[in-house]
Amino acid sequence: MKIGVIGLGTIATAVVRGIAQDGHQITVSKRSAQHATALTAAYDCVTVAENQQVLDQSDVIFLGLMAGAAPDILNSLKFRSGQRVISFMADVSLAEVAVMVAPATASAIMMPFPGIATGGTPIMMLGDAALVGSIFGARNTLYPLRDDAELQAYICAQAVLSPVAQMVSGVANWAAEKGADRAQSEAFLRQLIASSLAASDSDSLVQALSTPGGYNLRLREHMQVSGLEEALKRGLDDLA
């Protein structure tokens, strides 16, 4: 495909890296100079241009803009009929994107994660699953959503990633204080959590780790009494 990228931040750069060896012609925004330079140095299929030229050379457009900046940037550009737009903007609905990119088609909203650069990540998306799947589905897992409400719920829910990562880091630090090798203990915890959740749904895993008097049950009960579940729910409600 002829793909253009308007807004080349960290996530959009990871997206480009994830598809740069799939035979596409990719044109990226000139204004994100550091990321653009790195991509053109790494991949022959990536070229750099001003925003309007990005559109002129592309049939599928990725929008990696900040939501607040998008209207001013996009209103100065001319899209054409037949172009399909995939937005990475969490706070802009597909209907709002459609207004900003007319007469092009606002095909989908998707929320990529940094791991998309190498594949194996989940992609929550709303809209044209066939289009998104044709570009990203070979190495990633699509989670098509029904409507804006479900998308917003997923956007809030995915925020658990940062607290979980912080928790793993904190536990590794605690283990190091007790004499463990810090790097190895964190690597162990990452693999333990990832492999365990990949092999089982959460409720079944919790049940399996509920041996009376066991370490997992005792720590979980301590954290429940300390208010972890209620704090998590309040935080998600605040995001929503």
VOTI-997678 format. One line per field, with one value per atom (N, C-alpha, C): residue in one letter; x, y, z. Coordinates in steps of 0.1 Angstrom, whole numbers. Layout:
N
resn	c(A/...) $
x	c(X/...) $
y	c(Y/...) $
z	c(Z/...) $
REM end
This chain:
240
resn	c(M/M/M/K/K/K/I/I/I/G/G/G/V/V/V/I/I/I/G/G/G/L/L/L/G/G/G/T/T/T/I/I/I/A/A/A/T/T/T/A/A/A/V/V/V/V/V/V/R/R/R/G/G/G/I/I/I/A/A/A/Q/Q/Q/D/D/D/G/G/G/H/H/H/Q/Q/Q/I/I/I/T/T/T/V/V/V/S/S/S/K/K/K/R/R/R/S/S/S/A/A/A/Q/Q/Q/H/H/H/A/A/A/T/T/T/A/A/A/L/L/L/T/T/T/A/A/A/A/A/A/Y/Y/Y/D/D/D/C/C/C/V/V/V/T/T/T/V/V/V/A/A/A/E/E/E/N/N/N/Q/Q/Q/Q/Q/Q/V/V/V/L/L/L/D/D/D/Q/Q/Q/S/S/S/D/D/D/V/V/V/I/I/I/F/F/F/L/L/L/G/G/G/L/L/L/M/M/M/A/A/A/G/G/G/A/A/A/A/A/A/P/P/P/D/D/D/I/I/I/L/L/L/N/N/N/S/S/S/L/L/L/K/K/K/F/F/F/R/R/R/S/S/S/G/G/G/Q/Q/Q/R/R/R/V/V/V/I/I/I/S/S/S/F/F/F/M/M/M/A/A/A/D/D/D/V/V/V/S/S/S/L/L/L/A/A/A/E/E/E/V/V/V/A/A/A/V/V/V/M/M/M/V/V/V/A/A/A/P/P/P/A/A/A/T/T/T/A/A/A/S/S/S/A/A/A/I/I/I/M/M/M/M/M/M/P/P/P/F/F/F/P/P/P/G/G/G/I/I/I/A/A/A/T/T/T/G/G/G/G/G/G/T/T/T/P/P/P/I/I/I/M/M/M/M/M/M/L/L/L/G/G/G/D/D/D/A/A/A/A/A/A/L/L/L/V/V/V/G/G/G/S/S/S/I/I/I/F/F/F/G/G/G/A/A/A/R/R/R/N/N/N/T/T/T/L/L/L/Y/Y/Y/P/P/P/L/L/L/R/R/R/D/D/D/D/D/D/A/A/A/E/E/E/L/L/L/Q/Q/Q/A/A/A/Y/Y/Y/I/I/I/C/C/C/A/A/A/Q/Q/Q/A/A/A/V/V/V/L/L/L/S/S/S/P/P/P/V/V/V/A/A/A/Q/Q/Q/M/M/M/V/V/V/S/S/S/G/G/G/V/V/V/A/A/A/N/N/N/W/W/W/A/A/A/A/A/A/E/E/E/K/K/K/G/G/G/A/A/A/D/D/D/R/R/R/A/A/A/Q/Q/Q/S/S/S/E/E/E/A/A/A/F/F/F/L/L/L/R/R/R/Q/Q/Q/L/L/L/I/I/I/A/A/A/S/S/S/S/S/S/L/L/L/A/A/A/A/A/A/S/S/S/D/D/D/S/S/S/D/D/D/S/S/S/L/L/L/V/V/V/Q/Q/Q/A/A/A/L/L/L/S/S/S/T/T/T/P/P/P/G/G/G/G/G/G/Y/Y/Y/N/N/N/L/L/L/R/R/R/L/L/L/R/R/R/E/E/E/H/H/H/M/M/M/Q/Q/Q/V/V/V/S/S/S/G/G/G/L/L/L/E/E/E/E/E/E/A/A/A/L/L/L/K/K/K/R/R/R/G/G/G/L/L/L/D/D/D/D/D/D/L/L/L/A/A/A) $
x	c(8/0/9/3/9/4/12/8/14/6/12/10/19/18/19/8/8/9/19/22/30/43/53/59/51/56/61/63/68/60/47/38/37/35/35/48/59/72/72/67/67/58/47/38/45/52/60/70/77/87/81/69/62/57/56/51/61/73/82/88/87/93/82/70/59/56/65/64/56/53/45/55/49/56/51/59/55/61/53/57/53/63/61/63/57/58/72/75/88/90/80/81/86/85/90/104/114/127/134/135/143/138/125/119/120/117/118/132/142/155/159/155/158/152/139/132/137/141/146/160/167/180/179/168/167/160/151/143/142/145/145/131/121/107/101/108/103/109/100/105/98/104/99/94/83/77/69/66/56/43/34/22/13/12/3/9/22/28/26/26/23/10/0/-14/-14/-7/-8/-2/7/14/8/-3/-7/-22/-25/-39/-45/-37/-41/-33/-40/-33/-34/-23/-23/-23/-31/-31/-25/-13/-7/-6/-15/-15/-20/-16/-23/-37/-47/-61/-63/-56/-58/-53/-42/-36/-42/-49/-54/-63/-73/-81/-74/-64/-57/-48/-42/-33/-41/-51/-58/-67/-72/-80/-72/-59/-51/-47/-51/-47/-59/-56/-66/-65/-75/-77/-84/-85/-92/-101/-111/-121/-113/-117/-110/-99/-94/-84/-90/-83/-88/-79/-85/-78/-80/-68/-68/-62/-70/-66/-61/-50/-44/-48/-58/-61/-72/-69/-78/-90/-88/-99/-107/-106/-114/-121/-135/-143/-142/-146/-145/-154/-165/-173/-166/-159/-152/-140/-133/-123/-128/-140/-146/-148/-152/-154/-141/-130/-117/-110/-113/-106/-114/-127/-136/-129/-130/-139/-133/-121/-116/-125/-123/-131/-124/-130/-125/-128/-118/-121/-120/-111/-109/-102/-104/-96/-89/-76/-69/-59/-57/-48/-36/-25/-13/-5/3/12/27/37/50/55/50/54/50/42/38/50/60/73/78/76/81/70/58/46/43/32/28/20/15/7/-8/-16/-31/-33/-43/-47/-62/-66/-80/-84/-95/-98/-113/-118/-132/-132/-141/-142/-139/-132/-129/-118/-123/-114/-106/-113/-106/-94/-95/-84/-73/-76/-66/-59/-67/-62/-53/-56/-47/-33/-32/-20/-12/-20/-13/-16/-26/-31/-22/-12/-3/5/9/18/12/0/-6/-21/-27/-40/-50/-60/-70/-81/-86/-97/-108/-116/-126/-136/-140/-150/-162/-174/-187/-190/-186/-190/-180/-183/-174/-174/-185/-186/-176/-176/-167/-153/-150/-137/-132/-140/-136/-133/-141/-139/-125/-122/-109/-98/-100/-89/-86/-97/-94/-88/-93/-88/-74/-69/-55/-45/-50/-42/-37/-42/-37/-22/-18/-4/6/5/15/16/5/5/11/7/13/28/33/47/54/48/54/54/44/43/54/56/67/81/83/95/97/86/87/90/84/87/101/106/120/130/126/135/134/123/122/130/130/138/152/156/171/175/166/169/171/165/166/177/185/197/196/185/183/190/194/199/187/188/176/172/181/177/171/177/172/158/156/144/133/135/125/122/133/131/122/125/117/102/100/86/79/85/79/75/84/81/70/70/60/46/45/32/27/36/32/28/36/33/20/19/7/-6/-6/-18/-21/-10/-12/-18/-16/-20/-34/-39/-52/-59/-72/-80/-78/-80/-77/-84/-97/-104/-99/-96/-91/-77/-69/-56/-57/-65/-67/-72/-81/-86/-74/-66/-55/-44/-44/-34/-41/-51/-58/-57/-45/-42/-43/-51/-52/-38/-35/-22/-11/-14/-3/1/13/19/10/5/-3/-16/-22/-35/-33/-23/-20/-17/-9/-6/-18/-26/-37/-47/-50/-59/-54/-41/-35/-38/-36/-38/-53/-61/-76/-80/-75/-78/-72/-61/-55/-62/-72/-80/-76/-68/-63/-75/-84/-95/-103/-107/-115/-107/-94/-86/-85/-84/-83/-97/-108/-121/-123/-119/-121/-112/-100/-91/-97/-103/-109/-121/-129/-141/-137/-126/-121/-117/-110/-106/-118/-128/-140/-148) $
y	c(-12/0/13/24/37/43/43/47/61/70/82/84/90/92/107/112/126/126/132/131/119/121/110/110/108/106/92/89/76/64/65/54/53/64/63/58/61/56/41/36/22/15/21/15/14/24/23/12/11/0/-13/-14/-27/-32/-23/-26/-23/-18/-13/-23/-36/-47/-55/-49/-56/-51/-44/-40/-27/-20/-7/4/14/27/36/41/49/63/73/87/92/98/103/118/124/138/143/154/160/167/172/180/173/159/151/147/156/154/142/141/130/117/114/101/99/109/107/104/110/107/93/88/75/64/67/58/57/69/68/62/63/57/42/37/23/15/22/16/23/16/22/26/20/22/35/41/53/65/75/88/99/111/122/133/139/150/160/171/180/173/178/171/170/180/179/169/169/159/145/143/130/126/135/131/128/137/135/122/117/104/92/93/81/79/66/61/58/54/51/60/68/78/74/74/72/86/89/101/98/103/102/115/124/137/137/148/150/156/151/155/170/177/192/199/193/200/195/184/179/188/195/203/214/221/231/226/214/208/203/195/188/198/209/218/226/226/232/223/211/201/197/192/187/172/165/151/149/137/134/122/121/110/97/87/74/71/81/79/73/64/58/62/67/72/63/60/53/63/65/75/67/73/68/77/86/96/91/89/83/92/105/114/120/115/120/109/110/99/98/86/84/94/98/108/121/125/137/137/125/124/125/120/120/135/143/157/164/160/167/162/150/145/144/148/148/155/150/139/125/123/110/103/90/81/79/82/79/64/55/41/35/39/32/41/38/42/30/31/20/26/18/22/13/17/9/10/0/0/-1/4/4/-10/-21/-34/-37/-29/-31/-30/-24/-23/-37/-47/-60/-70/-66/-75/-83/-90/-98/-90/-78/-70/-70/-67/-65/-52/-51/-39/-37/-28/-25/-14/-17/-9/-8/3/5/9/2/6/-6/-3/-12/-23/-34/-44/-51/-51/-58/-50/-36/-28/-29/-27/-28/-41/-52/-65/-68/-62/-64/-58/-48/-41/-47/-49/-53/-67/-74/-86/-98/-98/-109/-112/-101/-103/-98/-93/-88/-93/-92/-97/-85/-85/-74/-77/-67/-67/-57/-61/-52/-48/-36/-31/-26/-26/-24/-9/0/14/22/35/44/41/37/34/23/12/1/5/13/18/26/35/43/34/24/15/8/4/-3/7/19/29/32/32/34/21/9/-3/-6/-2/-4/3/13/21/13/1/-8/-12/-11/-15/-8/5/13/9/8/4/-10/-19/-33/-33/-25/-24/-18/-8/-1/-11/-20/-29/-40/-44/-54/-48/-35/-28/-27/-24/-23/-36/-47/-60/-64/-61/-64/-56/-44/-36/-42/-46/-52/-65/-73/-85/-82/-71/-67/-63/-57/-53/-65/-76/-89/-98/-92/-99/-105/-104/-110/-101/-107/-99/-92/-79/-71/-73/-74/-76/-90/-100/-113/-115/-109/-110/-103/-92/-86/-94/-99/-108/-120/-126/-137/-133/-122/-117/-114/-108/-105/-118/-127/-140/-148/-148/-154/-149/-136/-130/-131/-129/-130/-144/-154/-168/-173/-169/-174/-168/-155/-149/-154/-157/-162/-176/-183/-197/-199/-189/-190/-177/-178/-166/-162/-150/-144/-151/-153/-159/-173/-181/-195/-194/-184/-183/-179/-170/-166/-178/-186/-198/-208/-210/-219/-214/-201/-195/-192/-199/-197/-208/-214/-225/-219/-225/-219/-218/-206/-204/-201/-202/-200/-185/-183/-170/-161/-166/-158/-154/-163/-159/-149/-151/-142/-128/-127/-113/-107/-115/-109/-104/-112/-108/-95/-95/-83/-70/-72/-60/-57/-67/-64/-56/-60/-53/-39/-37/-24/-15/-20/-12/-11/-21/-20/-21/-30/-32/-19/-13/-1/11/12/22/21/9/6/10/6/9/25/31/46/53/48/53/51/40/37/46/47/56/70/75/88/90/80/81/81/73/72/85) $
z	c(0/0/0/-4/-3/10/20/34/37/43/48/62/69/84/87/93/97/112/118/132/135/137/139/152/163/176/179/191/195/190/192/188/173/166/151/146/152/147/149/161/163/153/149/139/126/122/109/110/121/122/121/126/125/112/102/88/78/81/71/62/66/58/51/50/43/29/23/9/7/17/15/11/5/3/14/22/34/34/35/35/49/56/69/70/81/83/84/77/78/92/98/110/122/122/133/129/129/123/128/142/148/144/145/142/127/119/105/100/105/101/104/116/120/111/108/99/85/79/66/65/76/77/78/84/87/75/68/58/45/34/21/16/22/17/24/33/40/35/31/27/35/35/43/34/39/31/40/35/42/42/52/54/41/33/22/12/10/1/6/20/25/20/21/16/1/-6/-21/-26/-18/-22/-16/-9/-1/-3/-2/-3/11/20/34/43/52/61/75/82/97/103/113/120/134/137/150/157/155/161/175/183/195/192/200/198/197/206/206/194/188/177/164/164/151/143/148/140/132/138/131/120/123/113/102/104/94/86/92/84/73/75/65/53/54/44/35/23/14/12/18/15/2/-3/-15/-13/-21/-21/-24/-17/-19/-9/-3/7/20/27/39/51/61/73/85/91/104/114/125/135/147/153/166/177/175/185/195/207/217/220/220/224/213/201/190/184/183/178/163/158/144/136/142/135/134/145/145/135/134/124/110/108/95/90/99/96/92/99/97/84/80/68/55/56/44/32/20/16/17/23/26/36/37/46/59/70/83/86/83/83/97/105/118/128/141/152/157/159/166/176/187/197/198/191/191/204/207/218/213/220/215/209/215/210/196/190/176/167/171/163/160/169/166/165/168/166/179/179/191/201/197/206/203/213/210/204/195/189/191/199/201/190/183/172/170/164/160/146/138/124/115/104/93/98/103/108/97/85/74/69/69/66/76/89/99/99/98/98/86/75/63/65/73/75/87/98/111/116/110/115/115/106/104/117/124/135/148/148/160/161/173/175/175/167/166/176/183/192/187/177/171/182/182/192/185/193/187/185/194/194/202/202/210/225/230/244/248/240/243/241/230/228/240/245/257/269/271/282/281/269/266/268/264/265/280/288/303/308/305/310/307/295/292/301/308/317/328/330/341/338/325/322/330/331/338/353/360/374/376/367/368/366/356/354/366/372/384/395/396/407/405/393/391/394/390/393/408/416/430/437/432/438/435/423/420/429/432/441/455/459/472/473/462/462/463/456/456/470/477/491/500/496/504/499/489/485/471/464/451/441/429/418/412/411/407/393/383/369/367/374/372/378/390/396/388/382/374/362/355/344/347/359/363/365/372/374/361/352/339/332/331/325/332/345/353/350/351/349/334/325/311/307/311/307/314/327/335/329/326/320/306/299/285/285/295/296/302/309/316/317/318/321/335/338/351/363/361/372/376/365/367/374/370/376/391/394/408/416/411/418/420/410/411/421/423/432/446/450/462/472/472/482/496/505/519/525/530/536/527/514/504/503/497/496/487/476/467/474/480/487/498/506/517/512/502/497/491/483/477/487/498/508/515/517/524/515/502/493/492/493/492/505/517/529/529/522/521/511/504/496/481/477/463/453/455/445/444/455/455/449/452/446/431/426/412/405/411/405/405/416/416/406/404/393/380/377/364/362/372/371/368/375/372/358/352/338/329/332/324/324) $
REM end
